[in-house]
Amino acid sequence: MSIISLTTDFGGLYPAAMKAVILGINPEAQIVDVTHSIRQASIREGAFALYSLVPYFPAKSVHIGVVDPGVGTSRRALALKAGPEGEEQFFVGPDNGLMIPAARRLGNMEVYEITNREIMLNSEISATFHGRDIFAPVGARLSKGMPIDVVGNRVSDFVNLDFERQFLVGEVVYTDNFGNVITNIPEDAVLKFRTFGSQVEVNGRKVFFVQTYGFVGQGDALILIGSHGFLEIAINKGNAALQFGLRSGDPVSIKVL
């Protein structure tokens, strides 16, 4: 039996129209209402609902998500496939990040733009109800085994949303004579958070996390673990305190990219 889940901010009325379309295409579908009580236009809340539940659905499940404040605009419609080979699940919804965290959680994510009008509802596409006219029929057809590439071309420039980004927050405790900025963020916290050679943001500026100053070019910013055992912000042959505008007691935020 095909399983199709629905996650929307529609409330009580409009999900029935989507279910009618789904059952008209696949009468054998088992429809699971994840929730229709997402706060209106709260894409992040809807994404979290999907992210929390997808590991518990069986292979070949189709998840239709409609939290879509951009409906009727130039935002694209997407179909996704994710999960180990032979155990994939599918996602259908708007290109606003709604489905990305859940699909990424399953791994092996592929993203396709829905452009094939033949698999949408036969009637004219409403400018305000893509859940009924695009997402429901496409999801129903995927649940019957339609190959995902029938929807349209694979894309990589989709809107991203990532729950798994993390932050380290601390403050400046000392600035040395070279302008290196020493924080109170300890080595063990940093190494759990990131590996050498990776990129992070320091107070909104992209830098590399490296083992020593010479691993970046002259004038480039970096972070490292100093000889004191704490995270240090530096500029190779430059003054990080001046460039970052930091002094003792100022907050420092490190974000994974």
Secondary structure in CASP SS format (residue, H / E / C, confidence):
PFRMAT SS
TARGET T0000
AUTHOR 0000-0000-0000
METHOD secondary structure of the structure
MODEL  1
M C 1.00
S C 1.00
I E 1.00
I E 1.00
S E 1.00
L E 1.00
T E 1.00
T E 1.00
D C 1.00
F C 1.00
G C 1.00
G C 1.00
L C 1.00
Y C 1.00
P H 1.00
A H 1.00
A H 1.00
M H 1.00
K H 1.00
A H 1.00
V H 1.00
I H 1.00
L H 1.00
G H 1.00
I H 1.00
N C 1.00
P C 1.00
E C 1.00
A C 1.00
Q E 1.00
I E 1.00
V E 1.00
D E 1.00
V E 1.00
T E 1.00
H C 1.00
S C 1.00
I C 1.00
R C 1.00
Q C 1.00
A C 1.00
S C 1.00
I H 1.00
R H 1.00
E H 1.00
G H 1.00
A H 1.00
F H 1.00
A H 1.00
L H 1.00
Y H 1.00
S H 1.00
L H 1.00
V H 1.00
P H 1.00
Y H 1.00
F C 1.00
P C 1.00
A C 1.00
K C 1.00
S C 1.00
V E 1.00
H E 1.00
I E 1.00
G E 1.00
V E 1.00
V C 1.00
D C 1.00
P C 1.00
G C 1.00
V C 1.00
G C 1.00
T C 1.00
S C 1.00
R C 1.00
R C 1.00
A E 1.00
L E 1.00
A E 1.00
L E 1.00
K E 1.00
A E 1.00
G C 1.00
P C 1.00
E C 1.00
G C 1.00
E C 1.00
E C 1.00
Q E 1.00
F E 1.00
F E 1.00
V E 1.00
G E 1.00
P E 1.00
D C 1.00
N C 1.00
G C 1.00
L C 1.00
M C 1.00
I H 1.00
P H 1.00
A H 1.00
A H 1.00
R H 1.00
R H 1.00
L H 1.00
G C 1.00
N C 1.00
M C 1.00
E E 1.00
V E 1.00
Y E 1.00
E E 1.00
I C 1.00
T C 1.00
N C 1.00
R H 1.00
E H 1.00
I H 1.00
M C 1.00
L C 1.00
N C 1.00
S C 1.00
E C 1.00
I C 1.00
S C 1.00
A C 1.00
T C 1.00
F C 1.00
H H 1.00
G H 1.00
R H 1.00
D H 1.00
I H 1.00
F H 1.00
A H 1.00
P H 1.00
V H 1.00
G H 1.00
A H 1.00
R H 1.00
L H 1.00
S H 1.00
K C 1.00
G C 1.00
M C 1.00
P C 1.00
I H 1.00
D H 1.00
V H 1.00
V C 1.00
G C 1.00
N C 1.00
R E 1.00
V C 1.00
S C 1.00
D C 1.00
F C 1.00
V C 1.00
N C 1.00
L C 1.00
D C 1.00
F C 1.00
E C 1.00
R C 1.00
Q C 1.00
F E 1.00
L E 1.00
V E 1.00
G E 1.00
E E 1.00
V E 1.00
V E 1.00
Y E 1.00
T E 1.00
D C 1.00
N C 1.00
F C 1.00
G C 1.00
N C 1.00
V E 1.00
I E 1.00
T E 1.00
N E 1.00
I E 1.00
P E 1.00
E H 1.00
D H 1.00
A H 1.00
V H 1.00
L H 1.00
K H 1.00
F H 1.00
R C 1.00
T C 1.00
F C 1.00
G C 1.00
S C 1.00
Q E 1.00
V E 1.00
E E 1.00
V E 1.00
N C 1.00
G C 1.00
R E 1.00
K E 1.00
V E 1.00
F E 1.00
F E 1.00
V C 1.00
Q C 1.00
T C 1.00
Y H 1.00
G H 1.00
F H 1.00
V C 1.00
G C 1.00
Q C 1.00
G C 1.00
D C 1.00
A E 1.00
L E 1.00
I E 1.00
L E 1.00
I E 1.00
G C 1.00
S C 1.00
H C 1.00
G C 1.00
F E 1.00
L E 1.00
E E 1.00
I E 1.00
A E 1.00
I E 1.00
N C 1.00
K C 1.00
G E 1.00
N C 1.00
A H 1.00
A H 1.00
L H 1.00
Q H 1.00
F H 1.00
G C 1.00
L C 1.00
R C 1.00
S C 1.00
G C 1.00
D C 1.00
P E 1.00
V E 1.00
S E 1.00
I E 1.00
K E 1.00
V E 1.00
L C 1.00
END
